[in-house]
């Protein structure tokens, strides 16, 4: 996940299992408390047709990715290049699998 964490527009990254157990959390990730991760899990479980969701928020973007054995949540700045973030995430997922 290092290529993703080092993108300029990535504020934080968390990789977690479907039950909420955190596998990886970037150093600067202090916004994703356990109750927030459960919200991301609930949101991902309601979407059957896609593996990736992008939420547009007032202060930035949240990108959620659902994989077979884990989930990824990326907190991005408002100015983030979402296409580059998605492609880098895809490259990291391929590398893991």
C-alpha positions as CSV (number, residue, x, y, z in Angstrom):
1,X,0.0,0.0,0.0
2,X,3.0,2.3,0.1
3,X,2.4,3.7,-3.4
4,X,-1.0,4.7,-2.3
5,X,0.0,6.2,1.0
6,X,2.7,8.3,-0.6
7,X,0.3,10.1,-3.1
8,X,0.1,13.8,-2.2
9,X,-3.7,13.8,-1.9
10,X,-4.0,10.8,0.4
11,X,-4.7,11.9,4.0
12,X,-5.0,8.4,5.4
13,X,-5.5,4.8,4.6
14,X,-6.9,1.9,6.5
15,X,-7.1,-1.8,5.5
16,X,-9.5,-3.9,7.6
17,X,-11.2,-7.2,7.6
18,X,-15.0,-7.5,7.1
19,X,-15.5,-7.7,10.8
20,X,-13.6,-4.5,11.5
21,X,-10.3,-5.9,12.6
22,X,-7.7,-3.4,11.4
23,X,-4.9,-5.0,9.3
24,X,-3.1,-1.7,8.4
25,X,-3.5,1.9,9.3
26,X,-1.4,4.7,8.0
27,X,0.5,6.8,10.5
28,X,-1.7,9.9,10.0
29,X,-5.0,8.1,10.3
30,X,-6.6,9.3,13.5
31,X,-10.1,10.0,12.1
32,X,-11.3,6.4,11.7
33,X,-12.4,5.3,15.1
34,X,-13.9,1.8,15.5
35,X,-17.5,3.1,15.3
36,X,-16.6,4.8,11.9
37,X,-15.2,1.5,10.5
38,X,-18.5,-0.2,11.4
39,X,-20.3,2.4,9.4
40,X,-18.0,1.7,6.4
41,X,-18.6,-2.0,6.8
42,X,-22.4,-1.5,6.8
43,X,-22.2,0.8,3.8
44,X,-20.1,-1.7,1.8
45,X,-22.4,-4.6,2.7
46,X,-25.4,-2.8,1.2
47,X,-23.8,-2.4,-2.2
48,X,-23.7,-5.7,-4.1
49,X,-23.0,-4.5,-7.6
50,X,-19.8,-2.7,-7.1
51,X,-16.6,-3.1,-5.1
52,X,-15.7,0.6,-4.9
53,X,-17.6,3.6,-3.6
54,X,-16.5,7.2,-3.5
55,X,-18.2,9.5,-1.1
56,X,-17.9,13.3,-1.7
57,X,-17.8,15.1,1.6
58,X,-17.4,18.7,2.5
59,X,-13.8,18.5,3.4
60,X,-12.7,15.8,0.9
61,X,-13.4,12.4,-0.4
62,X,-13.7,8.9,1.1
63,X,-13.0,6.0,-1.2
64,X,-14.1,2.5,0.0
65,X,-13.0,-0.7,-1.7
66,X,-14.4,-4.1,-0.9
67,X,-12.2,-7.1,-1.6
68,X,-12.8,-10.8,-0.9
69,X,-10.8,-10.9,2.3
70,X,-10.5,-7.2,3.3
71,X,-11.8,-3.7,2.9
72,X,-9.9,-0.5,2.2
73,X,-10.9,3.1,3.1
74,X,-8.9,6.0,1.8
75,X,-9.4,9.6,3.0
76,X,-8.5,12.0,0.3
77,X,-8.2,15.8,0.0
78,X,-10.9,17.8,-1.8
79,X,-8.5,18.4,-4.7
80,X,-7.5,14.8,-5.1
81,X,-7.1,13.2,-8.5
82,X,-9.6,10.4,-8.0
83,X,-8.6,8.6,-11.2
84,X,-5.0,8.4,-10.1
85,X,-6.0,7.2,-6.6
86,X,-8.3,4.5,-8.0
87,X,-5.6,3.3,-10.4
88,X,-2.9,3.2,-7.7
89,X,-5.3,1.4,-5.4
90,X,-6.0,-1.1,-8.2
91,X,-2.3,-1.6,-8.7
92,X,-1.8,-2.2,-4.9
93,X,-4.7,-4.8,-4.9
94,X,-3.2,-6.6,-7.8
95,X,0.2,-6.7,-6.0
96,X,-1.4,-8.1,-2.8
97,X,-3.4,-10.8,-4.6
